[in-house]
């Protein structure tokens, strides 16, 4: 389950990631609280979140191309320095009597820009830390670390804000980036599984876009991830609506549901980490199970039942994310990995932008129960359609391979591996092209 920890470099990475994620969630809560205290408007808080997420939708293709072209280690270090500097700037702003949100919004936007550029580089560097054989395990443990860091960070922020103020919390987050910088500098260069950069003729943004658009299994996987991420996951909205409405549980009930959801994310990460492989068939099965769970949550008769359902639904969300990330990285050519990670980041950002307002509007118009049931029906149908599409793609791959065996064309023999890599087997075995790392 913890096989990635056998790597010296990953142990450093995991420890620093835990520190950094905790600091990030501390700052997120403190910043939201500061904006709310200034404006007394939840809409204003939402605007800050949108400004932070929006750059990924625009800049991810360029960031992915740069990650495939340049050494990623310097990009990772530069991003940590930049994010730490922005956190210090936030702390200085918060020390005074803040009356407007303009500066806070500007820093949220700048942080989103840095995050958009560093995301693909971080994903590519993470693959270099552990290598392809332990990548799925490292991604799963990363999900556990993120869930634990979220719980710890928000708890610490709630305790520290009354003691040191929001400025002190921002400074604590700035210090957390030093842990990542130290970890990267202390890593053993000889134990990194360095991924070769893209050739000069394969470095463009268009090359990555063409690959995604011409790879049917990847399009289907990303489409499923978008629907599951937008309509099948945003329980921050629906849990609040159910607690305040049909379940009549109030803020206390919402807290209970949040804890249940957090427990589920940890369990899902541990399950994914314990598996040797994360095949596409697991993605499909878990997507269907999560959708059925969402349907059940919509008809939950009590808070306890709803909380019980939340645990497997949250676990499924982590398994889905980890499986999509693993397959997208291992089953795509290594020289395009940064751009594929960037495309996945855009899908996640789009789902995060579409899901909350859509579920909120459905909850307001139809009621939270109907919103959950309707969204569950859509995600179930999408998962079944994706399963059908991936089965057809797999059969097409087998048909192409059989035809090439029966009617070999010596002049074009070199094209066979590319055809095979375009349709990875649903057994979860990495494509040949992706095993050439280092």
N, C-alpha and C positions, 0 to 999 in steps of 0.2 A: 504493500500500500504506500510506503514511503520510500520507494526505491530511488527517487530522484535525490534524496538526501545523502546518498552515498557519494555524490559528487561534492568535492570541496567548494567549488565555485557556486554550486546551487545552494549550499548551506548559507554561504554569505548572502546570496541573492534573496533567499527566503526570509532571513532575519531582517535585512534592510527593507524588504518589501512590507513586512508586517509593521515596522516602525513608520514607514512612509504612508501606507494606507491609513493607519490610525491617525496620523497627523492630518491627512487630507480630509477625513470625515470630521475631525474636530473643527477644521476651518470651515467646512461646508455648513455645519450647524451654526457656528458662530456668525458667519456671514449672513445666512438667512435670518438669524435672529436680529442682527444689526439693521438689515434692510427693513424688516418688519417693525422694529421699534421706531424707525424714522418715518415710515410711510403709513403704518397700520393698515397695510393692504397686502393680501395674499397674492393678488395679481402682480404686484411689484416684485415679490419674491420669485414668482414664476418667470418674470422677465429676466431676472438675473440668471436663472438656470438655462433659459433659452439662449442667452448671449454666450454662455459658457459652452453650450453644445453645438451651436450653429457653425463655428469654423470648421468642424470636422466634415460637415456636408460639402463644403466648398473646397477645402484645402487638402483633403485626404488623398486625391489622385496625385497631386504634386509631391506630397509627403512620402507616399509609397514609392514613387519613382526615385526620389532622393535616397531612400533607405536601400533600394536595390543598387544604387550607383556608388554611394559613398560608404566608407567604414562606419559602422553603426555605433561603435563604442564612443567616439567623440560626440556624436549627436546625443546619445543618452546622457553623457556628462554635462553637455551644454544645457540640455533641457532641465536637469536638476538644479543647476545654478540659476537659470532664468526663473523657474517656479519658486525657488527659495527667495530670490530677490523680490518677486511680486508679493510674496507673503510678508516680507519685511515692510514693503511699501504699504500694504494693508494695515499693518500694525501701527505705523506712523500716522496714517489717516485716522485710525480709530482712537488714538490717544486724545485727540482734540474733541471738541464738541461738534460732532458731525450733524449737519442739518440737511444735506442733500445726498442723493445717491449717485450722482454723476461719476465721481471717482471710483466708487465701488463697482459700478457697471463696467467702467473702462477696464478695471483690473480683471473682472470676470471674463470679459471679451479677450483680453490679452492672454489670460491663463488658458482659455480655450484654443487660441492660436498656437501657443506652445504645445499644448496637449495634442492638437491635430498633427503637428509636425513630428512629435516624438513618438506617437502611438505605433506606427509601423516599424520604426527603428527599435522600440522596446520589444515588440513581438519578435522581430528578427534576432535581436540580441539574446532574448530568452531561449530561442532555439539553439543558439551557439553555446549557451551555458551548459545544456544537458545533452544535446545531440538528439537525433531522430528516434532512437530506441526508447527514450524516457520522456519524450516531449508531451505525450498525452497525460502521463502521470504528473509532470510539472505543471501543466495547465490546470489539472484538477486540484492539485494542492494550492495553486494560485487562487482558485475560487474559494477554497476554505480560508486561506489567509485574508482574502478580501472581505468575506463574511465576518470573520472574527475581528478584523480591523475596523469594520463598520460598527459593530456592536461596541467594541472598546472605545473607539474614537468618539462616538456620540455620547457614550456614558461619561467619558472623561470631560468632554466639552460642557455637558450639563453641570458637572461638579466644579469645573474650573472657572466658568464665566462669573459666578458670584464672588470668587476669590481673587482672580487676577484680571477680570474684565475680558472683553473680546480681543483687545490688543495683545494681551498675554497669550491667548490661545493662538492668535496668528503667528506670534513669535515662536511658539512651540512647534507649529507646523513648519516654519522656516528651518528650524533646527533639524527636523526629521529628514530633510533632503540630504543633510550631511551624511546620514547613515548609508544612503544609496551611493553617494559619491565615494565614500570610504570603501564600500563593498566592491565596487567596480575596480577601484585602484588596487585593491588587495587580491583580486582574482589572479590565478595562475594562468599566464598567457598560453603556456604549452598545453593546457587542458581544455582550452576553448575549441569548440567544433566550428571553426570559422567557415562561413558560407561564402563561396566565391561571388563577387559582384557581377552584375549583368555585363555582357559585352557591350562595346560602344554602339553596336547596331541594335541593341535590345533594351535601351535605357529609357525610352520615351513613355509618356503617360498613355499614349494611344496603344502601345504594345500590351500594357496591362489590361486596358479596357477591351481590346480585341480578344485577349485570352479569356476573360470572364464571359464575354458575350458569345464566344464560340465553344464554350465548355458547358454542355447541357446539364450535367449533374451538378455543377457549381451554381448555375442559375436556379435550378430547382431548390437546392439546399438554402441558398440565400433568400429565396422567396418564402420558403417555409420559416426560416429564422425571422424574417420581417413580420409575418403574420403572428407567429407565436410571441415575438417580442413586443408587439404593439397591443394586440387584443388579448393575448393569453398570459400576460404577466403583470401588468401595471396595477398591482393590488394596493399600492399606496392610495390610489383613488377609490377603488371599489371596497377595500376594507374599511376606509373611513366612512363611505356612504352606507355600508351595511351596519356599521356600529352605531352611527347616528340615526339610522332609519329603522329597517325591519327588525334588527336584533335588539334595538333599544339598550345598547350597552355603554354608550357614551365614550369619553376619552379613555377611561380605564379599560374598557373592552378593546378599544383600538390598540392600546399598549399590549394587551395579552396577545392579540392577533399578530402584532409586529414581532413579538418574541417567538411565537410559533413559526412564523415565516423565516426568521433568522435561523432557528434550529433546523428547519428543513434545508436551507441553503448549505449549512455545514454538513449535514448528512449526505446531501447530493454530491458535494465535493469529495467526501470520503469514499462514497461508492464509486465515483468515476476514477479516483486515484487507485482503488483496489483492482480495477480491471486492467488486464494486459492490453486489450484493444478496445477501441471505441468505434465500432463499425456504423455505417449508415443505417443498417436495420435497427440498431439500438436507438438512433435518433428518431426514426419513424415510430417505433413502439412507444417510446417515452412521450413523444408529441401527442399521440392518441390518448395515452393515459392521462397526461396533463389536461387535455381538453375535456375528457370525461370528468376529471376532478373539478374543473371549472363549472361544468354543468351541475354537479352535485353541490358546489358551494352556493350556487344561485338558489337552490331550494332548501338550504340548511335551515332546520327548525330552531336551532339554538346557537349561542356563541360557542359552546364547547364543540359541537359538531363542526361548525365552520372552522375553528382552530385546528381540529384534527385533520380536516381536509387540506388545510393550508400547508401542513408539513410535507406530504408527498408532492403537492403542486410546486412548492418552492424547491424541493430536491430535484424535480424534473427540469425546472428552469436552469439550474446549474449544469445538469447533465447535458441538456440541449446546447447550451453555450459552449461547454467544453468539447463536445463532439464536433460541433460545427467548426470551431477553431482548429481542432486537431486534424480533421479531414481536409480543411481548406489549406492548411500549411503542408501537411505530409503528402497530399495527393496532387500538389501543384508543383511545377518546376521551381527549383531553388532560386534561380535567377529572377523569378517573378514574385518571390514570396512577399516582399515588402508591399508590392502593389495589390496582391491578393488580400493581405492583412488590411490594407487601406480600404479596399472595397468592402470588406466585412465591417470595418469601422463605420463606413457610411451607412450600411444597412442598419447597424445598431443605433446610430444617431437618428436616422429617419424613423425608426420604430419608436425611439424615445420621444421624438417630437410629435408623432401622430397619435400614439396610444393614449396618453393621459387626457388630452382634450376630447378625443373621440369617446372614451369610456365615461368621462365626466358628462358630456352632452347626452349620452344614452341614459346615464343614471338620472339626470335631471328630467329627461323627457319621458322615459318609460319606467323609471324606478330601478334601484340597484339590482334587484333580483332578476328582472327581465334583461338588464344589461349584461349580467354575467351569463345567463342562459343563452342569449343571442350570440354573444362573443364566443361562448363554448361551442355552439353549433358551427360557427364560421371556422374556428380553428380545427375542429374535428374534420370537417369537410376538406379543409386545406391539407391536413396531414394525410388523409386518404388519397387525395389527388396527387400529392407528392409521392406517395408510395407507388401508385400506378405509374407515374412518370419515370421514376427511377428504375422500376422493373423493366419498362420499355427500353430505357437507355442501356441497361445491362444486357438485354437481349440483342440490341443493336450491336453492342461491342462484341458479343460472342459471334454474331453473324458475320461481322467484318473480319474477325480473326479466322473463322472457318473458311471464308472465301479466300483469304490471303494464303492459307495453308494449301487449299486445293488448286488455286491458280496463282502461284508465286510470280512476282514480277521483279527479277533480280535488280534492274536499274533503280527501282524505288524501294529496295529492301530497307534502306535506312529510315524510311518513314514509318515503319511498323511500330516502333516503341512509342512514337508520338500519338498514334491512334489508340494504343492501349492506355496511355496515360490520360487521355481525354475522358475515358470512362472507367474510373477506378472500381474495382470489384467491391460489392457491398459486404464482403467478408471482413473488410477493414484493413487488408494488407496494403501497405504503402506502395504507390506506384514506383517502378524502377527508377524513373528520373529523379525521384526525391530522395533516394538512398545515397546519392552522390553528394555527400556533405563534407566539407573540409578540403 
